[in-house]
């Protein structure tokens, strides 16, 4: 399965996204994603040292800055 198809199946679910630089991990509800893996997350929270640090609300992420996308078990 292509990565874009897999990400499309996760729309509406909570995901954790690790960004380039290794310092930014974001967790939120995946609202949409396009063919370049640009994503819109809502109810987004920044994770620092495994703890929820800051609420960011609605966030748009550029696909080429994303390293890993993990679904979150509630």
Biopython code that builds the backbone (N, CA, C, O; Angstrom):
import numpy as np
from Bio.PDB.StructureBuilder import StructureBuilder

atoms = [
    (1, "UNK", "N", (0.846, -1.176, 0.000)),
    (1, "UNK", "CA", (0.000, 0.000, 0.000)),
    (1, "UNK", "C", (0.894, 1.242, 0.000)),
    (1, "UNK", "O", (1.879, 1.308, 0.736)),
    (2, "UNK", "N", (0.544, 2.215, -0.824)),
    (2, "UNK", "CA", (1.303, 3.456, -0.882)),
    (2, "UNK", "C", (1.106, 4.256, 0.400)),
    (2, "UNK", "O", (0.035, 4.194, 1.004)),
    (3, "UNK", "N", (2.121, 5.006, 0.824)),
    (3, "UNK", "CA", (2.004, 5.775, 2.065)),
    (3, "UNK", "C", (0.811, 6.734, 2.063)),
    (3, "UNK", "O", (0.145, 6.893, 3.086)),
    (4, "UNK", "N", (0.538, 7.372, 0.923)),
    (4, "UNK", "CA", (-0.582, 8.320, 0.883)),
    (4, "UNK", "C", (-1.910, 7.615, 1.118)),
    (4, "UNK", "O", (-2.790, 8.171, 1.776)),
    (5, "UNK", "N", (-2.073, 6.410, 0.599)),
    (5, "UNK", "CA", (-3.307, 5.640, 0.808)),
    (5, "UNK", "C", (-3.444, 5.242, 2.276)),
    (5, "UNK", "O", (-4.540, 5.294, 2.832)),
    (6, "UNK", "N", (-2.342, 4.846, 2.903)),
    (6, "UNK", "CA", (-2.365, 4.456, 4.317)),
    (6, "UNK", "C", (-2.744, 5.643, 5.192)),
    (6, "UNK", "O", (-3.549, 5.505, 6.112)),
    (7, "UNK", "N", (-2.172, 6.798, 4.911)),
    (7, "UNK", "CA", (-2.476, 7.998, 5.698)),
    (7, "UNK", "C", (-3.938, 8.381, 5.512)),
    (7, "UNK", "O", (-4.581, 8.816, 6.468)),
    (8, "UNK", "N", (-4.480, 8.231, 4.306)),
    (8, "UNK", "CA", (-5.888, 8.548, 4.060)),
    (8, "UNK", "C", (-6.808, 7.697, 4.938)),
    (8, "UNK", "O", (-7.880, 8.156, 5.333)),
    (9, "UNK", "N", (-6.402, 6.464, 5.246)),
    (9, "UNK", "CA", (-7.230, 5.592, 6.092)),
    (9, "UNK", "C", (-7.232, 6.044, 7.555)),
    (9, "UNK", "O", (-8.086, 5.616, 8.333)),
    (10, "UNK", "N", (-6.284, 6.905, 7.933)),
    (10, "UNK", "CA", (-6.186, 7.370, 9.326)),
    (10, "UNK", "C", (-6.929, 8.678, 9.567)),
    (10, "UNK", "O", (-6.908, 9.184, 10.689)),
    (11, "UNK", "N", (-7.581, 9.241, 8.559)),
    (11, "UNK", "CA", (-8.325, 10.491, 8.742)),
    (11, "UNK", "C", (-9.417, 10.276, 9.779)),
    (11, "UNK", "O", (-10.162, 9.297, 9.728)),
    (12, "UNK", "N", (-9.496, 11.206, 10.714)),
    (12, "UNK", "CA", (-10.458, 11.122, 11.803)),
    (12, "UNK", "C", (-9.897, 10.466, 13.053)),
    (12, "UNK", "O", (-10.551, 10.464, 14.096)),
    (13, "UNK", "N", (-8.696, 9.911, 12.963)),
    (13, "UNK", "CA", (-8.066, 9.253, 14.103)),
    (13, "UNK", "C", (-7.000, 10.160, 14.710)),
    (13, "UNK", "O", (-6.519, 11.091, 14.064)),
    (14, "UNK", "N", (-6.638, 9.874, 15.963)),
    (14, "UNK", "CA", (-5.531, 10.578, 16.607)),
    (14, "UNK", "C", (-4.220, 9.993, 16.114)),
    (14, "UNK", "O", (-4.063, 8.775, 16.021)),
    (15, "UNK", "N", (-3.276, 10.879, 15.798)),
    (15, "UNK", "CA", (-1.958, 10.455, 15.321)),
    (15, "UNK", "C", (-0.879, 11.258, 16.035)),
    (15, "UNK", "O", (-1.112, 12.372, 16.503)),
    (16, "UNK", "N", (0.315, 10.656, 16.106)),
    (16, "UNK", "CA", (1.512, 11.370, 16.546)),
    (16, "UNK", "C", (2.389, 11.540, 15.327)),
    (16, "UNK", "O", (2.582, 10.603, 14.552)),
    (17, "UNK", "N", (2.924, 12.748, 15.158)),
    (17, "UNK", "CA", (3.757, 13.066, 14.007)),
    (17, "UNK", "C", (5.093, 13.580, 14.510)),
    (17, "UNK", "O", (5.149, 14.546, 15.271)),
    (18, "UNK", "N", (6.189, 12.921, 14.077)),
    (18, "UNK", "CA", (7.531, 13.389, 14.414)),
    (18, "UNK", "C", (8.043, 14.226, 13.257)),
    (18, "UNK", "O", (8.033, 13.796, 12.103)),
    (19, "UNK", "N", (8.493, 15.437, 13.586)),
    (19, "UNK", "CA", (8.975, 16.368, 12.576)),
    (19, "UNK", "C", (10.501, 16.317, 12.481)),
    (19, "UNK", "O", (11.178, 15.876, 13.409)),
    (20, "UNK", "N", (11.027, 16.776, 11.347)),
    (20, "UNK", "CA", (12.480, 16.863, 11.173)),
    (20, "UNK", "C", (13.088, 17.694, 12.292)),
    (20, "UNK", "O", (12.450, 18.611, 12.809)),
    (21, "UNK", "N", (14.304, 17.376, 12.659)),
    (21, "UNK", "CA", (15.002, 18.083, 13.719)),
    (21, "UNK", "C", (14.962, 17.319, 15.029)),
    (21, "UNK", "O", (15.726, 17.616, 15.947)),
    (22, "UNK", "N", (14.074, 16.335, 15.122)),
    (22, "UNK", "CA", (14.018, 15.463, 16.290)),
    (22, "UNK", "C", (13.467, 16.092, 17.553)),
    (22, "UNK", "O", (13.351, 15.410, 18.571)),
    (23, "UNK", "N", (13.121, 17.380, 17.522)),
    (23, "UNK", "CA", (12.664, 18.045, 18.735)),
    (23, "UNK", "C", (11.149, 18.179, 18.780)),
    (23, "UNK", "O", (10.582, 18.410, 19.848)),
    (24, "UNK", "N", (10.494, 18.038, 17.652)),
    (24, "UNK", "CA", (9.062, 18.307, 17.601)),
    (24, "UNK", "C", (8.264, 17.033, 17.360)),
    (24, "UNK", "O", (8.388, 16.397, 16.313)),
    (25, "UNK", "N", (7.444, 16.671, 18.340)),
    (25, "UNK", "CA", (6.471, 15.602, 18.193)),
    (25, "UNK", "C", (5.116, 16.227, 18.480)),
    (25, "UNK", "O", (4.904, 16.826, 19.534)),
    (26, "UNK", "N", (4.207, 16.078, 17.533)),
    (26, "UNK", "CA", (2.879, 16.646, 17.666)),
    (26, "UNK", "C", (1.855, 15.524, 17.697)),
    (26, "UNK", "O", (2.002, 14.515, 17.007)),
    (27, "UNK", "N", (0.817, 15.710, 18.504)),
    (27, "UNK", "CA", (-0.264, 14.737, 18.573)),
    (27, "UNK", "C", (-1.579, 15.465, 18.368)),
    (27, "UNK", "O", (-1.837, 16.486, 19.004)),
    (28, "UNK", "N", (-2.416, 14.936, 17.473)),
    (28, "UNK", "CA", (-3.707, 15.558, 17.217)),
    (28, "UNK", "C", (-4.565, 14.674, 16.345)),
    (28, "UNK", "O", (-4.166, 13.568, 15.981)),
    (29, "UNK", "N", (-5.750, 15.163, 16.008)),
    (29, "UNK", "CA", (-6.686, 14.435, 15.157)),
    (29, "UNK", "C", (-6.412, 14.788, 13.704)),
    (29, "UNK", "O", (-6.439, 15.961, 13.331)),
    (30, "UNK", "N", (-6.147, 13.779, 12.884)),
    (30, "UNK", "CA", (-5.871, 13.992, 11.467)),
    (30, "UNK", "C", (-7.164, 14.351, 10.760)),
    (30, "UNK", "O", (-8.081, 13.532, 10.695)),
    (31, "UNK", "N", (-7.251, 15.562, 10.229)),
    (31, "UNK", "CA", (-8.453, 16.031, 9.557)),
    (31, "UNK", "C", (-8.381, 15.810, 8.045)),
    (31, "UNK", "O", (-9.388, 15.488, 7.414)),
    (32, "UNK", "N", (-7.187, 15.982, 7.465)),
    (32, "UNK", "CA", (-7.023, 15.774, 6.025)),
    (32, "UNK", "C", (-5.546, 15.618, 5.692)),
    (32, "UNK", "O", (-4.667, 16.015, 6.457)),
    (33, "UNK", "N", (-5.300, 15.025, 4.521)),
    (33, "UNK", "CA", (-3.938, 14.866, 4.007)),
    (33, "UNK", "C", (-4.021, 14.822, 2.486)),
    (33, "UNK", "O", (-4.994, 14.312, 1.931)),
    (34, "UNK", "N", (-3.012, 15.350, 1.818)),
    (34, "UNK", "CA", (-3.023, 15.322, 0.357)),
    (34, "UNK", "C", (-1.942, 14.384, -0.168)),
    (34, "UNK", "O", (-1.299, 13.677, 0.607)),
    (35, "UNK", "N", (-1.744, 14.378, -1.481)),
    (35, "UNK", "CA", (-0.798, 13.444, -2.101)),
    (35, "UNK", "C", (0.654, 13.729, -1.742)),
    (35, "UNK", "O", (1.513, 12.872, -1.945)),
    (36, "UNK", "N", (0.948, 14.919, -1.210)),
    (36, "UNK", "CA", (2.308, 15.263, -0.779)),
    (36, "UNK", "C", (2.494, 15.024, 0.717)),
    (36, "UNK", "O", (3.541, 15.355, 1.273)),
    (37, "UNK", "N", (1.480, 14.450, 1.371)),
    (37, "UNK", "CA", (1.431, 14.202, 2.809)),
    (37, "UNK", "C", (1.426, 15.486, 3.637)),
    (37, "UNK", "O", (1.787, 15.469, 4.814)),
    (38, "UNK", "N", (1.014, 16.606, 3.022)),
    (38, "UNK", "CA", (0.700, 17.788, 3.806)),
    (38, "UNK", "C", (-0.524, 17.415, 4.632)),
    (38, "UNK", "O", (-1.445, 16.776, 4.124)),
    (39, "UNK", "N", (-0.542, 17.810, 5.901)),
    (39, "UNK", "CA", (-1.612, 17.378, 6.800)),
    (39, "UNK", "C", (-2.212, 18.528, 7.576)),
    (39, "UNK", "O", (-1.555, 19.529, 7.863)),
    (40, "UNK", "N", (-3.480, 18.355, 7.908)),
    (40, "UNK", "CA", (-4.176, 19.274, 8.807)),
    (40, "UNK", "C", (-4.542, 18.485, 10.050)),
    (40, "UNK", "O", (-5.273, 17.498, 9.970)),
    (41, "UNK", "N", (-4.032, 18.917, 11.210)),
    (41, "UNK", "CA", (-4.356, 18.306, 12.501)),
    (41, "UNK", "C", (-5.169, 19.286, 13.324)),
    (41, "UNK", "O", (-4.896, 20.487, 13.319)),
    (42, "UNK", "N", (-6.168, 18.776, 14.031)),
    (42, "UNK", "CA", (-6.917, 19.613, 14.959)),
    (42, "UNK", "C", (-6.659, 19.113, 16.377)),
    (42, "UNK", "O", (-6.188, 17.992, 16.572)),
    (43, "UNK", "N", (-6.967, 19.942, 17.352)),
    (43, "UNK", "CA", (-6.738, 19.614, 18.775)),
    (43, "UNK", "C", (-5.301, 19.142, 18.993)),
    (43, "UNK", "O", (-5.059, 18.159, 19.694)),
    (44, "UNK", "N", (-4.365, 19.846, 18.391)),
    (44, "UNK", "CA", (-2.962, 19.441, 18.405)),
    (44, "UNK", "C", (-2.267, 19.852, 19.691)),
    (44, "UNK", "O", (-2.477, 20.946, 20.214)),
    (45, "UNK", "N", (-1.427, 18.936, 20.189)),
    (45, "UNK", "CA", (-0.635, 19.170, 21.397)),
    (45, "UNK", "C", (0.819, 18.850, 21.074)),
    (45, "UNK", "O", (1.103, 17.862, 20.397)),
    (46, "UNK", "N", (1.739, 19.680, 21.554)),
    (46, "UNK", "CA", (3.170, 19.417, 21.399)),
    (46, "UNK", "C", (3.617, 18.504, 22.529)),
    (46, "UNK", "O", (3.281, 18.737, 23.690)),
    (47, "UNK", "N", (4.377, 17.459, 22.192)),
    (47, "UNK", "CA", (4.894, 16.508, 23.170)),
    (47, "UNK", "C", (6.386, 16.791, 23.374)),
    (47, "UNK", "O", (7.161, 16.786, 22.417)),
    (48, "UNK", "N", (6.780, 17.038, 24.626)),
    (48, "UNK", "CA", (8.180, 17.296, 24.958)),
    (48, "UNK", "C", (8.569, 16.326, 26.070)),
    (48, "UNK", "O", (7.932, 16.297, 27.123)),
    (49, "UNK", "N", (9.616, 15.530, 25.836)),
    (49, "UNK", "CA", (10.095, 14.538, 26.811)),
    (49, "UNK", "C", (8.976, 13.609, 27.265)),
    (49, "UNK", "O", (8.906, 13.245, 28.439)),
    (50, "UNK", "N", (8.107, 13.225, 26.342)),
    (50, "UNK", "CA", (7.033, 12.296, 26.640)),
    (50, "UNK", "C", (5.840, 12.888, 27.365)),
    (50, "UNK", "O", (4.890, 12.170, 27.673)),
    (51, "UNK", "N", (5.869, 14.191, 27.644)),
    (51, "UNK", "CA", (4.778, 14.865, 28.356)),
    (51, "UNK", "C", (4.114, 15.890, 27.439)),
    (51, "UNK", "O", (4.773, 16.531, 26.621)),
    (52, "UNK", "N", (2.807, 16.031, 27.589)),
    (52, "UNK", "CA", (2.076, 17.051, 26.836)),
    (52, "UNK", "C", (2.507, 18.426, 27.342)),
    (52, "UNK", "O", (2.327, 18.750, 28.516)),
    (53, "UNK", "N", (3.080, 19.232, 26.443)),
    (53, "UNK", "CA", (3.650, 20.503, 26.870)),
    (53, "UNK", "C", (2.771, 21.701, 26.535)),
    (53, "UNK", "O", (2.512, 22.537, 27.401)),
    (54, "UNK", "N", (2.307, 21.794, 25.286)),
    (54, "UNK", "CA", (1.622, 23.004, 24.852)),
    (54, "UNK", "C", (0.503, 22.646, 23.892)),
    (54, "UNK", "O", (0.688, 21.820, 22.998)),
    (55, "UNK", "N", (-0.657, 23.263, 24.071)),
    (55, "UNK", "CA", (-1.778, 23.070, 23.159)),
    (55, "UNK", "C", (-1.622, 24.038, 21.987)),
    (55, "UNK", "O", (-1.437, 25.239, 22.188)),
    (56, "UNK", "N", (-1.700, 23.511, 20.760)),
    (56, "UNK", "CA", (-1.501, 24.334, 19.563)),
    (56, "UNK", "C", (-2.781, 24.537, 18.768)),
    (56, "UNK", "O", (-2.831, 25.410, 17.901)),
    (57, "UNK", "N", (-3.816, 23.750, 19.044)),
    (57, "UNK", "CA", (-5.072, 23.893, 18.308)),
    (57, "UNK", "C", (-4.984, 23.296, 16.916)),
    (57, "UNK", "O", (-4.544, 22.158, 16.755)),
    (58, "UNK", "N", (-5.400, 24.053, 15.907)),
    (58, "UNK", "CA", (-5.397, 23.594, 14.520)),
    (58, "UNK", "C", (-4.040, 23.893, 13.877)),
    (58, "UNK", "O", (-3.549, 25.020, 13.945)),
    (59, "UNK", "N", (-3.434, 22.868, 13.251)),
    (59, "UNK", "CA", (-2.087, 23.001, 12.693)),
    (59, "UNK", "C", (-2.054, 22.399, 11.296)),
    (59, "UNK", "O", (-2.663, 21.357, 11.050)),
    (60, "UNK", "N", (-1.343, 23.054, 10.377)),
    (60, "UNK", "CA", (-1.091, 22.507, 9.043)),
    (60, "UNK", "C", (0.394, 22.165, 8.968)),
    (60, "UNK", "O", (1.247, 23.009, 9.244)),
    (61, "UNK", "N", (0.699, 20.915, 8.590)),
    (61, "UNK", "CA", (2.084, 20.441, 8.510)),
    (61, "UNK", "C", (2.467, 20.207, 7.059)),
    (61, "UNK", "O", (1.691, 19.644, 6.287)),
    (62, "UNK", "N", (3.650, 20.634, 6.697)),
    (62, "UNK", "CA", (4.156, 20.400, 5.342)),
    (62, "UNK", "C", (4.753, 19.002, 5.276)),
    (62, "UNK", "O", (5.560, 18.626, 6.126)),
    (63, "UNK", "N", (4.361, 18.242, 4.279)),
    (63, "UNK", "CA", (4.732, 16.844, 4.157)),
    (63, "UNK", "C", (6.222, 16.569, 4.141)),
    (63, "UNK", "O", (6.658, 15.555, 4.687)),
    (64, "UNK", "N", (7.028, 17.445, 3.527)),
    (64, "UNK", "CA", (8.461, 17.154, 3.446)),
    (64, "UNK", "C", (9.196, 17.377, 4.769)),
    (64, "UNK", "O", (10.395, 17.108, 4.855)),
    (65, "UNK", "N", (8.499, 17.865, 5.806)),
    (65, "UNK", "CA", (9.098, 18.028, 7.135)),
    (65, "UNK", "C", (8.706, 16.918, 8.093)),
    (65, "UNK", "O", (9.098, 16.936, 9.259)),
    (66, "UNK", "N", (7.933, 15.950, 7.610)),
    (66, "UNK", "CA", (7.440, 14.869, 8.457)),
    (66, "UNK", "C", (8.345, 13.653, 8.326)),
    (66, "UNK", "O", (8.699, 13.254, 7.216)),
    (67, "UNK", "N", (8.724, 13.057, 9.467)),
    (67, "UNK", "CA", (9.552, 11.854, 9.471)),
    (67, "UNK", "C", (8.696, 10.617, 9.685)),
    (67, "UNK", "O", (8.772, 9.666, 8.907)),
    (68, "UNK", "N", (7.873, 10.622, 10.746)),
    (68, "UNK", "CA", (7.095, 9.431, 11.127)),
    (68, "UNK", "C", (5.666, 9.858, 11.479)),
    (68, "UNK", "O", (5.447, 10.898, 12.099)),
    (69, "UNK", "N", (4.707, 9.035, 11.069)),
    (69, "UNK", "CA", (3.305, 9.216, 11.451)),
    (69, "UNK", "C", (2.870, 7.922, 12.143)),
    (69, "UNK", "O", (2.937, 6.843, 11.554)),
    (70, "UNK", "N", (2.425, 8.039, 13.399)),
    (70, "UNK", "CA", (1.978, 6.886, 14.166)),
    (70, "UNK", "C", (0.539, 7.078, 14.623)),
    (70, "UNK", "O", (0.205, 8.134, 15.160)),
    (71, "UNK", "N", (-0.329, 6.071, 14.421)),
    (71, "UNK", "CA", (-1.651, 6.166, 15.017)),
    (71, "UNK", "C", (-1.545, 6.051, 16.532)),
    (71, "UNK", "O", (-0.676, 5.344, 17.042)),
    (72, "UNK", "N", (-2.428, 6.747, 17.260)),
    (72, "UNK", "CA", (-2.404, 6.743, 18.721)),
    (72, "UNK", "C", (-3.575, 5.909, 19.213)),
    (72, "UNK", "O", (-4.716, 6.113, 18.798)),
    (73, "UNK", "N", (-3.281, 4.969, 20.099)),
    (73, "UNK", "CA", (-4.322, 4.164, 20.738)),
    (73, "UNK", "C", (-4.901, 4.955, 21.887)),
    (73, "UNK", "O", (-4.151, 5.490, 22.703)),
    (74, "UNK", "N", (-6.210, 5.044, 21.973)),
    (74, "UNK", "CA", (-6.843, 5.808, 23.061)),
    (74, "UNK", "C", (-6.960, 4.994, 24.309)),
    (74, "UNK", "O", (-7.468, 5.481, 25.319)),
]
sb = StructureBuilder()
sb.init_structure("model")
sb.init_model(0)
sb.init_chain("A")
sb.init_seg("    ")
for serial, (resi, resn, name, xyz) in enumerate(atoms, 1):
    if name == "N":
        sb.init_residue(resn, " ", resi, " ")
    sb.init_atom(name, np.array(xyz, "f"), 0.0, 1.0, " ", f" {name:<3s}", serial, name[0])
structure = sb.get_structure()
